Structures are given as structure tokens and as C-alpha cells.
Amino acid sequence: MKTPEAEGAPRLDVSREELEALLEQARQEPLPDDGYQKLRAAIRTLHYVTELLEKKETTLRNKSVRCKIDELPTNA
């Protein structure tokens, strides 16, 4: 399993708020290319982390996944 960066996807730093704003924008109108790229990167990262967790190659406590359980959204 390759990381998103190894597959040619550049690293993008995007806040949760920015991703949610892009999602809302996508409801109203087509996204500009940079918005599309940010959502695509987020989806690839989510997929990669999900695969790691399913294969038990990491845990949410591992430093390679920078997300605390209490920071995960509960209204998803």
C-alpha cells in the first residue's frame, strides 16, 4: 500500500473548516480546480488511513496518525 504522496499526490495542508466549506460549495456550484484537488487529497488520505487501520498496521494512538479520538466529529 502506497501513501497518497507516493502515488504522485502532493501533500496539501487543509483545515477541517476549509474542507467543510468546499463541501458546501460543491452543493451549490462546480468546484474550482484547487478545491477539487483539496477534496481529492482528503479522500485519498482518508482511504489510506482506513486501510492502515483495517490491516492493523497502525492505531489512532500512533504518531503517524495525528488525530485524537475526542477530536473526531460526532455529528457526521
N, CA, C and O atoms as a GROMACS GRO file, in nm:
protein
  304
    1MET      N    1   0.085  -0.117   0.000
    1MET     CA    2   0.000   0.000   0.000
    1MET      C    3   0.089   0.123   0.000
    1MET      O    4   0.178   0.138   0.084
    2LYS      N    5   0.064   0.210  -0.094
    2LYS     CA    6   0.143   0.333  -0.106
    2LYS      C    7   0.071   0.449  -0.038
    2LYS      O    8  -0.052   0.455  -0.033
    3THR      N    9   0.152   0.539   0.015
    3THR     CA   10   0.094   0.661   0.070
    3THR      C   11   0.040   0.745  -0.044
    3THR      O   12   0.083   0.727  -0.159
    4PRO      N   13  -0.052   0.836  -0.016
    4PRO     CA   14  -0.101   0.924  -0.123
    4PRO      C   15   0.013   1.001  -0.191
    4PRO      O   16   0.008   1.024  -0.312
    5GLU      N   17   0.115   1.041  -0.114
    5GLU     CA   18   0.227   1.113  -0.173
    5GLU      C   19   0.308   1.024  -0.266
    5GLU      O   20   0.357   1.070  -0.369
    6ALA      N   21   0.322   0.895  -0.230
    6ALA     CA   22   0.396   0.802  -0.316
    6ALA      C   23   0.324   0.778  -0.447
    6ALA      O   24   0.386   0.740  -0.546
    7GLU      N   25   0.193   0.798  -0.449
    7GLU     CA   26   0.115   0.779  -0.571
    7GLU      C   27   0.115   0.905  -0.657
    7GLU      O   28   0.044   0.912  -0.757
    8GLY      N   29   0.194   1.003  -0.619
    8GLY     CA   30   0.204   1.124  -0.700
    8GLY      C   31   0.117   1.238  -0.653
    8GLY      O   32   0.115   1.344  -0.715
    9ALA      N   33   0.044   1.218  -0.545
    9ALA     CA   34  -0.040   1.325  -0.492
    9ALA      C   35   0.043   1.411  -0.397
    9ALA      O   36   0.097   1.359  -0.299
   10PRO      N   37   0.055   1.539  -0.424
   10PRO     CA   38   0.135   1.624  -0.335
   10PRO      C   39   0.064   1.644  -0.201
   10PRO      O   40  -0.059   1.636  -0.193
   11ARG      N   41   0.142   1.670  -0.099
   11ARG     CA   42   0.085   1.696   0.033
   11ARG      C   43   0.018   1.833   0.033
   11ARG      O   44   0.076   1.932  -0.013
   12LEU      N   45  -0.103   1.838   0.083
   12LEU     CA   46  -0.177   1.964   0.094
   12LEU      C   47  -0.220   1.980   0.240
   12LEU      O   48  -0.277   1.888   0.298
   13ASP      N   49  -0.194   2.095   0.297
   13ASP     CA   50  -0.241   2.124   0.432
   13ASP      C   51  -0.374   2.197   0.422
   13ASP      O   52  -0.381   2.310   0.372
   14VAL      N   53  -0.479   2.131   0.468
   14VAL     CA   54  -0.614   2.186   0.458
   14VAL      C   55  -0.682   2.166   0.592
   14VAL      O   56  -0.679   2.056   0.647
   15SER      N   57  -0.744   2.270   0.644
   15SER     CA   58  -0.815   2.258   0.771
   15SER      C   59  -0.950   2.189   0.750
   15SER      O   60  -1.003   2.184   0.638
   16ARG      N   61  -1.003   2.138   0.858
   16ARG     CA   62  -1.136   2.076   0.852
   16ARG      C   63  -1.241   2.178   0.808
   16ARG      O   64  -1.331   2.146   0.731
   17GLU      N   65  -1.227   2.300   0.858
   17GLU     CA   66  -1.323   2.404   0.822
   17GLU      C   67  -1.320   2.433   0.673
   17GLU      O   68  -1.424   2.453   0.610
   18GLU      N   69  -1.199   2.434   0.616
   18GLU     CA   70  -1.187   2.460   0.472
   18GLU      C   71  -1.249   2.346   0.391
   18GLU      O   72  -1.315   2.370   0.290
   19LEU      N   73  -1.228   2.222   0.437
   19LEU     CA   74  -1.289   2.108   0.366
   19LEU      C   75  -1.441   2.114   0.374
   19LEU      O   76  -1.510   2.086   0.276
   20GLU      N   77  -1.493   2.150   0.490
   20GLU     CA   78  -1.639   2.159   0.503
   20GLU      C   79  -1.695   2.271   0.417
   20GLU      O   80  -1.804   2.258   0.361
   21ALA      N   81  -1.622   2.382   0.407
   21ALA     CA   82  -1.666   2.492   0.321
   21ALA      C   83  -1.665   2.449   0.174
   21ALA      O   84  -1.755   2.484   0.098
   22LEU      N   85  -1.563   2.374   0.134
   22LEU     CA   86  -1.558   2.323  -0.003
   22LEU      C   87  -1.674   2.228  -0.030
   22LEU      O   88  -1.734   2.230  -0.138
   23LEU      N   89  -1.706   2.146   0.066
   23LEU     CA   90  -1.818   2.053   0.050
   23LEU      C   91  -1.949   2.130   0.031
   23LEU      O   92  -2.030   2.094  -0.055
   24GLU      N   93  -1.969   2.233   0.110
   24GLU     CA   94  -2.089   2.315   0.095
   24GLU      C   95  -2.090   2.385  -0.040
   24GLU      O   96  -2.195   2.395  -0.104
   25GLN      N   97  -1.975   2.433  -0.083
   25GLN     CA   98  -1.966   2.499  -0.213
   25GLN      C   99  -2.003   2.403  -0.325
   25GLN      O  100  -2.068   2.441  -0.422
   26ALA      N  101  -1.961   2.277  -0.311
   26ALA     CA  102  -1.988   2.176  -0.414
   26ALA      C  103  -2.138   2.150  -0.427
   26ALA      O  104  -2.184   2.107  -0.533
   27ARG      N  105  -2.214   2.176  -0.324
   27ARG     CA  106  -2.361   2.162  -0.332
   27ARG      C  107  -2.421   2.268  -0.424
   27ARG      O  108  -2.522   2.244  -0.491
   28GLN      N  109  -2.359   2.384  -0.427
   28GLN     CA  110  -2.413   2.498  -0.497
   28GLN      C  111  -2.365   2.511  -0.641
   28GLN      O  112  -2.441   2.550  -0.730
   29GLU      N  113  -2.238   2.477  -0.663
   29GLU     CA  114  -2.176   2.502  -0.794
   29GLU      C  115  -2.055   2.411  -0.810
   29GLU      O  116  -2.005   2.356  -0.712
   30PRO      N  117  -2.007   2.396  -0.932
   30PRO     CA  118  -1.886   2.316  -0.952
   30PRO      C  119  -1.767   2.380  -0.879
   30PRO      O  120  -1.755   2.502  -0.872
   31LEU      N  121  -1.682   2.295  -0.826
   31LEU     CA  122  -1.563   2.345  -0.756
   31LEU      C  123  -1.456   2.391  -0.854
   31LEU      O  124  -1.442   2.334  -0.962
   32PRO      N  125  -1.380   2.493  -0.815
   32PRO     CA  126  -1.262   2.528  -0.895
   32PRO      C  127  -1.159   2.415  -0.879
   32PRO      O  128  -1.170   2.333  -0.788
   33ASP      N  129  -1.061   2.412  -0.967
   33ASP     CA  130  -0.964   2.303  -0.966
   33ASP      C  131  -0.893   2.288  -0.833
   33ASP      O  132  -0.873   2.175  -0.787
   34ASP      N  133  -0.854   2.398  -0.768
   34ASP     CA  134  -0.782   2.385  -0.641
   34ASP      C  135  -0.872   2.326  -0.533
   34ASP      O  136  -0.825   2.249  -0.449
   35GLY      N  137  -1.000   2.360  -0.534
   35GLY     CA  138  -1.095   2.300  -0.439
   35GLY      C  139  -1.112   2.151  -0.464
   35GLY      O  140  -1.117   2.072  -0.370
   36TYR      N  141  -1.121   2.115  -0.590
   36TYR     CA  142  -1.132   1.974  -0.627
   36TYR      C  143  -1.009   1.897  -0.579
   36TYR      O  144  -1.022   1.788  -0.523
   37GLN      N  145  -0.891   1.953  -0.600
   37GLN     CA  146  -0.766   1.886  -0.561
   37GLN      C  147  -0.760   1.867  -0.409
   37GLN      O  148  -0.712   1.764  -0.362
   38LYS      N  149  -0.806   1.965  -0.334
   38LYS     CA  150  -0.806   1.953  -0.188
   38LYS      C  151  -0.901   1.844  -0.140
   38LYS      O  152  -0.865   1.764  -0.053
   39LEU      N  153  -1.021   1.839  -0.197
   39LEU     CA  154  -1.114   1.733  -0.158
   39LEU      C  155  -1.062   1.596  -0.200
   39LEU      O  156  -1.077   1.499  -0.126
   40ARG      N  157  -1.003   1.589  -0.316
   40ARG     CA  158  -0.946   1.463  -0.364
   40ARG      C  159  -0.835   1.415  -0.271
   40ARG      O  160  -0.828   1.296  -0.239
   41ALA      N  161  -0.748   1.505  -0.229
   41ALA     CA  162  -0.640   1.470  -0.137
   41ALA      C  163  -0.695   1.421  -0.003
   41ALA      O  164  -0.643   1.326   0.055
   42ALA      N  165  -0.799   1.486   0.046
   42ALA     CA  166  -0.860   1.445   0.172
   42ALA      C  167  -0.921   1.306   0.160
   42ALA      O  168  -0.908   1.224   0.252
   43ILE      N  169  -0.987   1.278   0.050
   43ILE     CA  170  -1.047   1.146   0.028
   43ILE      C  171  -0.940   1.039   0.019
   43ILE      O  172  -0.955   0.931   0.077
   44ARG      N  173  -0.831   1.067  -0.052
   44ARG     CA  174  -0.722   0.970  -0.064
   44ARG      C  175  -0.658   0.943   0.073
   44ARG      O  176  -0.626   0.829   0.106
   45THR      N  177  -0.641   1.049   0.151
   45THR     CA  178  -0.582   1.032   0.283
   45THR      C  179  -0.673   0.951   0.374
   45THR      O  180  -0.626   0.862   0.446
   46LEU      N  181  -0.801   0.979   0.370
   46LEU     CA  182  -0.897   0.902   0.450
   46LEU      C  183  -0.894   0.755   0.410
   46LEU      O  184  -0.896   0.667   0.496
   47HIS      N  185  -0.888   0.729   0.281
   47HIS     CA  186  -0.882   0.592   0.232
   47HIS      C  187  -0.755   0.522   0.281
   47HIS      O  188  -0.759   0.408   0.326
   48TYR      N  189  -0.642   0.592   0.273
   48TYR     CA  190  -0.514   0.536   0.316
   48TYR      C  191  -0.515   0.504   0.466
   48TYR      O  192  -0.473   0.395   0.506
   49VAL      N  193  -0.563   0.596   0.547
   49VAL     CA  194  -0.568   0.574   0.692
   49VAL      C  195  -0.664   0.460   0.725
   49VAL      O  196  -0.636   0.379   0.812
   50THR      N  197  -0.776   0.455   0.656
   50THR     CA  198  -0.872   0.346   0.678
   50THR      C  199  -0.808   0.211   0.647
   50THR      O  200  -0.826   0.115   0.723
   51GLU      N  201  -0.735   0.203   0.536
   51GLU     CA  202  -0.667   0.077   0.503
   51GLU      C  203  -0.564   0.039   0.608
   51GLU      O  204  -0.554  -0.078   0.646
   52LEU      N  205  -0.488   0.136   0.657
   52LEU     CA  206  -0.390   0.107   0.762
   52LEU      C  207  -0.459   0.051   0.886
   52LEU      O  208  -0.411  -0.046   0.946
   53LEU      N  209  -0.569   0.112   0.925
   53LEU     CA  210  -0.640   0.066   1.044
   53LEU      C  211  -0.700  -0.072   1.023
   53LEU      O  212  -0.697  -0.156   1.113
   54GLU      N  213  -0.756  -0.097   0.904
   54GLU     CA  214  -0.815  -0.228   0.876
   54GLU      C  215  -0.710  -0.338   0.876
   54GLU      O  216  -0.737  -0.450   0.919
   55LYS      N  217  -0.589  -0.306   0.828
   55LYS     CA  218  -0.482  -0.405   0.824
   55LYS      C  219  -0.403  -0.408   0.954
   55LYS      O  220  -0.306  -0.482   0.968
   56LYS      N  221  -0.446  -0.326   1.048
   56LYS     CA  222  -0.384  -0.318   1.179
   56LYS      C  223  -0.236  -0.283   1.172
   56LYS      O  224  -0.156  -0.330   1.253
   57GLU      N  225  -0.201  -0.201   1.073
   57GLU     CA  226  -0.063  -0.155   1.060
   57GLU      C  227  -0.038  -0.030   1.145
   57GLU      O  228   0.076   0.013   1.160
   58THR      N  229  -0.143   0.027   1.199
   58THR     CA  230  -0.129   0.144   1.285
   58THR      C  231  -0.251   0.154   1.374
   58THR      O  232  -0.349   0.081   1.355
   59THR      N  233  -0.245   0.241   1.471
   59THR     CA  234  -0.360   0.270   1.557
   59THR      C  235  -0.379   0.420   1.559
   59THR      O  236  -0.294   0.495   1.510
   60LEU      N  237  -0.488   0.464   1.615
   60LEU     CA  238  -0.511   0.608   1.626
   60LEU      C  239  -0.418   0.671   1.728
   60LEU      O  240  -0.405   0.794   1.733
   61ARG      N  241  -0.354   0.590   1.811
   61ARG     CA  242  -0.259   0.642   1.908
   61ARG      C  243  -0.119   0.655   1.850
   61ARG      O  244  -0.032   0.718   1.911
   62ASN      N  245  -0.096   0.597   1.735
   62ASN     CA  246   0.034   0.601   1.668
   62ASN      C  247   0.061   0.744   1.622
   62ASN      O  248  -0.030   0.814   1.579
   63LYS      N  249   0.185   0.788   1.631
   63LYS     CA  250   0.219   0.925   1.590
   63LYS      C  251   0.198   0.948   1.441
   63LYS      O  252   0.188   1.064   1.399
   64SER      N  253   0.192   0.842   1.361
   64SER     CA  254   0.175   0.862   1.218
   64SER      C  255   0.033   0.906   1.183
   64SER      O  256   0.008   0.953   1.072
   65VAL      N  257  -0.059   0.891   1.275
   65VAL     CA  258  -0.197   0.937   1.254
   65VAL      C  259  -0.222   1.044   1.359
   65VAL      O  260  -0.238   1.014   1.477
   66ARG      N  261  -0.225   1.169   1.317
   66ARG     CA  262  -0.235   1.281   1.410
   66ARG      C  263  -0.380   1.320   1.433
   66ARG      O  264  -0.425   1.427   1.392
   67CYS      N  265  -0.450   1.233   1.500
   67CYS     CA  266  -0.591   1.260   1.526
   67CYS      C  267  -0.625   1.196   1.660
   67CYS      O  268  -0.600   1.077   1.680
   68LYS      N  269  -0.680   1.274   1.751
   68LYS     CA  270  -0.722   1.220   1.878
   68LYS      C  271  -0.869   1.181   1.869
   68LYS      O  272  -0.947   1.245   1.799
   69ILE      N  273  -0.904   1.075   1.939
   69ILE     CA  274  -1.043   1.027   1.936
   69ILE      C  275  -1.141   1.138   1.973
   69ILE      O  276  -1.245   1.151   1.909
   70ASP      N  277  -1.110   1.218   2.073
   70ASP     CA  278  -1.203   1.322   2.116
   70ASP      C  279  -1.211   1.439   2.018
   70ASP      O  280  -1.294   1.527   2.036
   71GLU      N  281  -1.125   1.440   1.916
   71GLU     CA  282  -1.132   1.546   1.815
   71GLU      C  283  -1.213   1.504   1.693
   71GLU      O  284  -1.242   1.587   1.607
   72LEU      N  285  -1.251   1.376   1.686
   72LEU     CA  286  -1.328   1.330   1.572
   72LEU      C  287  -1.470   1.387   1.579
   72LEU      O  288  -1.527   1.394   1.688
   73PRO      N  289  -1.528   1.427   1.467
   73PRO     CA  290  -1.663   1.482   1.469
   73PRO      C  291  -1.764   1.376   1.508
   73PRO      O  292  -1.753   1.260   1.465
   74THR      N  293  -1.862   1.415   1.588
   74THR     CA  294  -1.963   1.319   1.631
   74THR      C  295  -2.093   1.335   1.554
   74THR      O  296  -2.182   1.251   1.567
   75ASN      N  297  -2.105   1.440   1.477
   75ASN     CA  298  -2.230   1.465   1.403
   75ASN      C  299  -2.218   1.430   1.257
   75ASN      O  300  -2.293   1.484   1.175
   76ALA      N  301  -2.125   1.341   1.222
   76ALA     CA  302  -2.104   1.306   1.081
   76ALA      C  303  -2.210   1.217   1.026
   76ALA      O  304  -2.205   1.180   0.909
   0.00000   0.00000   0.00000
